[in-house]
Amino acid sequence: MNELLDKIFEFKWFRAFKIKTAPRWMVLLCDLIIVVFAFALIALSDSSDVDVAQTPATLIRNLAIFIGVYMLTSYVSKSYTSIIRLSVIEDLYRVFLVVVCSTILLIIINVLCLVIGGSELYRFWSILIVGAISFAFLVMERLLIKHLYARMNQAQSTKRRVLVLGTSLNSLILANALKSEVRGMYEPIGLLSLKDGKENSTLNGFTVYKFDPETIANTFVENSIHALIFDSSNIELMRNGFADHFIKNNLALLSINKIEEYEGEDEKDSDSISTHIKEVQIEDLLGRDQIQLNNTLVRNYIKGSVVLITGACGSIGSEIVRQVASYKAKHIILIDQAETPMHDLSLEMKERFPDANVTLFMGDVQNKNRMEKAFAKFKPDYVFHAAAYKHVPMMELNPTEGVLTNVLGTKNMADLALKYEARKFVMISTDKAVNPSNVMGCTKRLAEIYTQSLFFEAKARGAKTQFITTRFGNVLGSNGSVIPIFRKQIEKGGPVTITHRDIIRYFMTIPEACSLVLEAGCMGHGGEIYIFDMGKPVKIYDLATRMISLAGLRPNIDIKITEIGLRPGEKLYEELLNDKEKTMPTDNEKIMIAKVRTYDYQDVCNHIDGIIYYAANDRIHDMILAMKEFVPEYKSNHSEFEEIDKEITEHQQQEAKTPESEVYYS
C-alpha cells in the first residue's frame, strides 16, 4: 500500500496539486456519508425483522432526522475543521463530542415521539449502534486524511528539518501541527527531551533525542537538523542559560507562542503556523520573569485624568503614552521638540487608540514660557517628565546643553507642576546618576536633588503636589542603545565594536520599565526615589558573542569583536544605589525606595541657579567645577574634565596644609 502511495505522489501532476488542506465542506460531506452508511447498515439488518420493518417514507424521514442532528452537532463543535493540523487527541475529542451529543439528542427525540405520538422514532439500541459505527468510521476517516497529507507532504517537501523542545503535550501538538502543514516551512523529525530516559526512543511517531550538552552539536549535524523550535512555556529555561548550549555551537533557535493561539477559524488561516515561528532575538533571551503589576492601582489613578508627558516621542516617553492611553486617560498632552517623531507618534495613536483624546504640543522644556502655556491651558493632573539628553559621550562634548535640558528643563517642569497644582510629578532618572562619572549622570542627579528638595519645601508650605523620581538602567531596543548598534554592525559584516571586554550593564524591556514607572508614580506619596530590580547584569562582550551566534555566524571568525576603549564619561559598571544609600521595600518586590541624603531647598536653588548661569553663558569650566563641588561623588572618567577633579584635589590638599589662622584671614 505504501509503495502504491509513493508512486502516486511521484507524479508531476500530483506534486503540482496546490490544495492546502482538506476543504471543510468535503470533510463535512464525508462525515454525513458515514452517518448515512451507518444508518443504512442498521436499516438493512432491521428489514428482516417484521416487528421493526419500516416503510420507505418512514426510513427517509428517520434518515433525514439522523442527518439533521449530526449536521447540527458537527457545525456547533466544528468537528470538520482543521483536522490536518490538530493532534489525534484533539480530533478524537471532537468526534466523540459529536457522536455523544447526537446520540443524546436522538434519544430525546425518540422519547418525545413515543410520548406524544405513541410510537418511537427508532429502536433505542439502533441509535446507539449507529453512533458506535459512525464514531469508528469518522476516526478512521481522519486518520486516513492525515496519512494521505503526510505522504503528499513528504513528496513535496522542501522543509527545514527541526527538533521540537520537550516531550509534553504542548510539544506533541506543535510537532504534529508542523508535520501536517502541506505548505509549511518546517519538518519536525523528533523531540528533544530534557529528562533521563531511553536514548532515541519514540513518542507518537517522533524520535526522542536525549539532550546532552557535549553531543548536541553532533546530533544536529548527523541528522541535518536546521534548528530547535520551542514554545513560550520554555522561554524561562532558555533565558536561564539553556540557550547558550545552542548559541555557542551556532545552532539556530526558533520560537513560537502557544500553539492554540493559531488555530484559525477561517480556511485561509488553517495552515499558517509556520508563519508565526520567528528567529530568537537577543531581546528574547535578556528578558525576565513577567513582572506582576498592580494594574488596578494605575488604572484607578490614570482613568479619567489629564496626563502630560514630556519627551513623548522618545523610547520611554512614547511607551508611557501608549500605556496611559490603554488606561483610558481623559486627555493626553504630548510635549516634544522633535517634529517628525511627533507626527509619526500621532499617526500611531490614531490607529491604535482612535478614541484617545491626544494633543500634540511642540516645545522645548528649556523654554519656561512655552511650557507654562501648556500647564495653563490643560492643567494636567499627572506629569511624567521623560524629556532629557541621555547619551553619555554626546553630553561630554556638549555639557552646557546637558545642564540646560536635564537640569533647567526639569526645574521648569517641576516648578510649573507645583504652580498649577498637579497631583503628581514623576521624573524619570537613570542609574548613571549614582556616583556619576559623566556630565549626563551628574545632571540627572542634580535634577533628582532639585525635585526632592522642592517637594519637602512645598509640603512644608501646605502644597499637595507630590514629586517622585524613578531610577533604572538601560532599556532594550531604545534609540541609540547597544543592541540595535550591534545588529547593524553584524548585518554589515562587522566588526562589532565594544568599549571594554569587562564592561557590564543592566537591561530592562521598554514596556516593563514604563509599567514600573507608572506604578511607582501612582504608589508614591512624594519625595521618594524609586529604584527597580534590573535583574542580573549583562557582560557586553558576552552580549556581542551571543548576537553574532544567533545570526548563524562565528564570533571572531566570521565577525570580529573589536575593543575601542571606554568612551568619555563611561565606566565599566553602573550602580543603582550609592554605597551610603539603603533601600526600603514596597508592595511590589520589583520596586524599592532608595534612602538618600536630603538637601535644603534654598541651598539647592543657590547652587543649581549658579550652575545654570554658567551653562547659559557657556562657562564650561566654572559649570563643571560647581557641579563637582555640589555633587562631590561626581568623578569624571575617561574625560577631559578629569583635570577639574585634580584641581579640586589639589585645592583640598592645599587647604589641609594651610594653618587655620591663615585660612581665617585669607
Secondary structure in CASP SS format (residue, H / E / C, confidence):
PFRMAT SS
TARGET T0000
AUTHOR 0000-0000-0000
METHOD secondary structure of the structure
MODEL  1
M C 1.00
N H 1.00
E H 1.00
L H 1.00
L H 1.00
D H 1.00
K H 1.00
I H 1.00
F H 1.00
E H 1.00
F C 1.00
K H 1.00
W H 1.00
F H 1.00
R H 1.00
A C 1.00
F C 1.00
K C 1.00
I C 1.00
K C 1.00
T C 1.00
A C 1.00
P C 1.00
R H 1.00
W H 1.00
M H 1.00
V H 1.00
L H 1.00
L H 1.00
C H 1.00
D H 1.00
L H 1.00
I H 1.00
I H 1.00
V H 1.00
V H 1.00
F H 1.00
A H 1.00
F H 1.00
A H 1.00
L H 1.00
I H 1.00
A H 1.00
L H 1.00
S H 1.00
D H 1.00
S H 1.00
S C 1.00
D C 1.00
V C 1.00
D C 1.00
V C 1.00
A C 1.00
Q C 1.00
T C 1.00
P H 1.00
A H 1.00
T H 1.00
L H 1.00
I H 1.00
R H 1.00
N H 1.00
L H 1.00
A H 1.00
I H 1.00
F H 1.00
I H 1.00
G H 1.00
V H 1.00
Y H 1.00
M H 1.00
L H 1.00
T H 1.00
S H 1.00
Y H 1.00
V H 1.00
S H 1.00
K C 1.00
S C 1.00
Y C 1.00
T C 1.00
S C 1.00
I C 1.00
I C 1.00
R C 1.00
L C 1.00
S C 1.00
V H 1.00
I H 1.00
E H 1.00
D H 1.00
L H 1.00
Y H 1.00
R H 1.00
V H 1.00
F H 1.00
L H 1.00
V H 1.00
V H 1.00
V H 1.00
C H 1.00
S H 1.00
T H 1.00
I H 1.00
L H 1.00
L H 1.00
I H 1.00
I H 1.00
I H 1.00
N H 1.00
V H 1.00
L H 1.00
C H 1.00
L H 1.00
V H 1.00
I H 1.00
G H 1.00
G C 1.00
S C 1.00
E C 1.00
L C 1.00
Y C 1.00
R C 1.00
F H 1.00
W H 1.00
S H 1.00
I H 1.00
L H 1.00
I H 1.00
V H 1.00
G H 1.00
A H 1.00
I H 1.00
S H 1.00
F H 1.00
A H 1.00
F H 1.00
L H 1.00
V H 1.00
M H 1.00
E H 1.00
R H 1.00
L H 1.00
L H 1.00
I H 1.00
K H 1.00
H H 1.00
L H 1.00
Y H 1.00
A H 1.00
R H 1.00
M H 1.00
N H 1.00
Q H 1.00
A H 1.00
Q H 1.00
S C 1.00
T C 1.00
K C 1.00
R E 1.00
R E 1.00
V E 1.00
L E 1.00
V E 1.00
L E 1.00
G C 1.00
T C 1.00
S C 1.00
L H 1.00
N H 1.00
S H 1.00
L H 1.00
I H 1.00
L H 1.00
A H 1.00
N H 1.00
A H 1.00
L H 1.00
K H 1.00
S H 1.00
E C 1.00
V C 1.00
R C 1.00
G C 1.00
M C 1.00
Y E 1.00
E E 1.00
P E 1.00
I E 1.00
G E 1.00
L E 1.00
L E 1.00
S E 1.00
L C 1.00
K C 1.00
D C 1.00
G C 1.00
K C 1.00
E C 1.00
N C 1.00
S E 1.00
T E 1.00
L E 1.00
N C 1.00
G C 1.00
F E 1.00
T E 1.00
V E 1.00
Y E 1.00
K E 1.00
F C 1.00
D C 1.00
P C 1.00
E C 1.00
T C 1.00
I H 1.00
A H 1.00
N H 1.00
T H 1.00
F H 1.00
V H 1.00
E H 1.00
N C 1.00
S C 1.00
I C 1.00
H C 1.00
A E 1.00
L E 1.00
I E 1.00
F E 1.00
D E 1.00
S H 1.00
S H 1.00
N H 1.00
I H 1.00
E H 1.00
L H 1.00
M H 1.00
R H 1.00
N H 1.00
G H 1.00
F H 1.00
A H 1.00
D H 1.00
H H 1.00
F H 1.00
I H 1.00
K C 1.00
N C 1.00
N C 1.00
L C 1.00
A E 1.00
L E 1.00
L E 1.00
S E 1.00
I E 1.00
N C 1.00
K C 1.00
I H 1.00
E H 1.00
E H 1.00
Y H 1.00
E C 1.00
G C 1.00
E C 1.00
D C 1.00
E H 1.00
K H 1.00
D H 1.00
S C 1.00
D C 1.00
S C 1.00
I H 1.00
S H 1.00
T H 1.00
H H 1.00
I C 1.00
K E 1.00
E E 1.00
V C 1.00
Q C 1.00
I H 1.00
E H 1.00
D H 1.00
L H 1.00
L H 1.00
G C 1.00
R C 1.00
D C 1.00
Q C 1.00
I C 1.00
Q C 1.00
L C 1.00
N C 1.00
N H 1.00
T H 1.00
L H 1.00
V H 1.00
R H 1.00
N H 1.00
Y H 1.00
I H 1.00
K C 1.00
G C 1.00
S C 1.00
V E 1.00
V E 1.00
L E 1.00
I E 1.00
T E 1.00
G C 1.00
A C 1.00
C C 1.00
G C 1.00
S H 1.00
I H 1.00
G H 1.00
S H 1.00
E H 1.00
I H 1.00
V H 1.00
R H 1.00
Q H 1.00
V H 1.00
A H 1.00
S H 1.00
Y C 1.00
K C 1.00
A C 1.00
K C 1.00
H E 1.00
I E 1.00
I E 1.00
L E 1.00
I E 1.00
D E 1.00
Q C 1.00
A C 1.00
E H 1.00
T H 1.00
P H 1.00
M H 1.00
H H 1.00
D H 1.00
L H 1.00
S H 1.00
L H 1.00
E H 1.00
M H 1.00
K H 1.00
E H 1.00
R H 1.00
F C 1.00
P C 1.00
D C 1.00
A C 1.00
N C 1.00
V E 1.00
T E 1.00
L E 1.00
F E 1.00
M E 1.00
G C 1.00
D C 1.00
V C 1.00
Q C 1.00
N C 1.00
K H 1.00
N H 1.00
R H 1.00
M H 1.00
E H 1.00
K H 1.00
A H 1.00
F H 1.00
A H 1.00
K H 1.00
F H 1.00
K C 1.00
P C 1.00
D C 1.00
Y E 1.00
V E 1.00
F E 1.00
H E 1.00
A C 1.00
A C 1.00
A C 1.00
Y C 1.00
K C 1.00
H C 1.00
V H 1.00
P H 1.00
M H 1.00
M H 1.00
E H 1.00
L H 1.00
N C 1.00
P H 1.00
T H 1.00
E H 1.00
G H 1.00
V H 1.00
L H 1.00
T H 1.00
N H 1.00
V H 1.00
L H 1.00
G H 1.00
T H 1.00
K H 1.00
N H 1.00
M H 1.00
A H 1.00
D H 1.00
L H 1.00
A H 1.00
L H 1.00
K H 1.00
Y C 1.00
E C 1.00
A C 1.00
R C 1.00
K E 1.00
F E 1.00
V E 1.00
M E 1.00
I E 1.00
S E 1.00
T E 1.00
D H 1.00
K H 1.00
A H 1.00
V C 1.00
N C 1.00
P C 1.00
S C 1.00
N C 1.00
V H 1.00
M H 1.00
G H 1.00
C H 1.00
T H 1.00
K H 1.00
R H 1.00
L H 1.00
A H 1.00
E H 1.00
I H 1.00
Y H 1.00
T H 1.00
Q H 1.00
S H 1.00
L H 1.00
F H 1.00
F H 1.00
E H 1.00
A H 1.00
K H 1.00
A H 1.00
R C 1.00
G C 1.00
A C 1.00
K C 1.00
T C 1.00
Q E 1.00
F E 1.00
I E 1.00
T E 1.00
T E 1.00
R E 1.00
F E 1.00
G C 1.00
N E 1.00
V E 1.00
L E 1.00
G C 1.00
S C 1.00
N C 1.00
G C 1.00
S C 1.00
V H 1.00
I H 1.00
P H 1.00
I H 1.00
F H 1.00
R H 1.00
K H 1.00
Q H 1.00
I H 1.00
E H 1.00
K C 1.00
G C 1.00
G C 1.00
P C 1.00
V E 1.00
T E 1.00
I E 1.00
T C 1.00
H C 1.00
R C 1.00
D C 1.00
I C 1.00
I E 1.00
R E 1.00
Y C 1.00
F E 1.00
M E 1.00
T E 1.00
I H 1.00
P H 1.00
E H 1.00
A H 1.00
C H 1.00
S H 1.00
L H 1.00
V H 1.00
L H 1.00
E H 1.00
A H 1.00
G H 1.00
C H 1.00
M H 1.00
G C 1.00
H C 1.00
G C 1.00
G C 1.00
E C 1.00
I E 1.00
Y E 1.00
I E 1.00
F E 1.00
D C 1.00
M C 1.00
G C 1.00
K C 1.00
P C 1.00
V E 1.00
K E 1.00
I H 1.00
Y H 1.00
D H 1.00
L H 1.00
A H 1.00
T H 1.00
R H 1.00
M H 1.00
I H 1.00
S H 1.00
L H 1.00
A C 1.00
G C 1.00
L C 1.00
R C 1.00
P E 1.00
N C 1.00
I C 1.00
D C 1.00
I E 1.00
K C 1.00
I E 1.00
T E 1.00
E E 1.00
I C 1.00
G C 1.00
L C 1.00
R C 1.00
P C 1.00
G C 1.00
E C 1.00
K C 1.00
L C 1.00
Y C 1.00
E C 1.00
E C 1.00
L C 1.00
L C 1.00
N C 1.00
D C 1.00
K C 1.00
E C 1.00
K E 1.00
T E 1.00
M E 1.00
P E 1.00
T C 1.00
D C 1.00
N C 1.00
E C 1.00
K C 1.00
I E 1.00
M E 1.00
I E 1.00
A E 1.00
K E 1.00
V C 1.00
R C 1.00
T C 1.00
Y C 1.00
D C 1.00
Y H 1.00
Q H 1.00
D H 1.00
V H 1.00
C H 1.00
N H 1.00
H H 1.00
I H 1.00
D H 1.00
G H 1.00
I H 1.00
I H 1.00
Y H 1.00
Y H 1.00
A H 1.00
A H 1.00
N C 1.00
D C 1.00
R C 1.00
I H 1.00
H H 1.00
D H 1.00
M H 1.00
I H 1.00
L H 1.00
A H 1.00
M H 1.00
K H 1.00
E H 1.00
F H 1.00
V C 1.00
P C 1.00
E C 1.00
Y C 1.00
K C 1.00
S C 1.00
N C 1.00
H C 1.00
S C 1.00
E C 1.00
F C 1.00
E H 1.00
E H 1.00
I H 1.00
D H 1.00
K H 1.00
E H 1.00
I H 1.00
T H 1.00
E H 1.00
H H 1.00
Q H 1.00
Q H 1.00
Q H 1.00
E H 1.00
A H 1.00
K H 1.00
T C 1.00
P C 1.00
E H 1.00
S H 1.00
E H 1.00
V H 1.00
Y H 1.00
Y H 1.00
S C 1.00
END
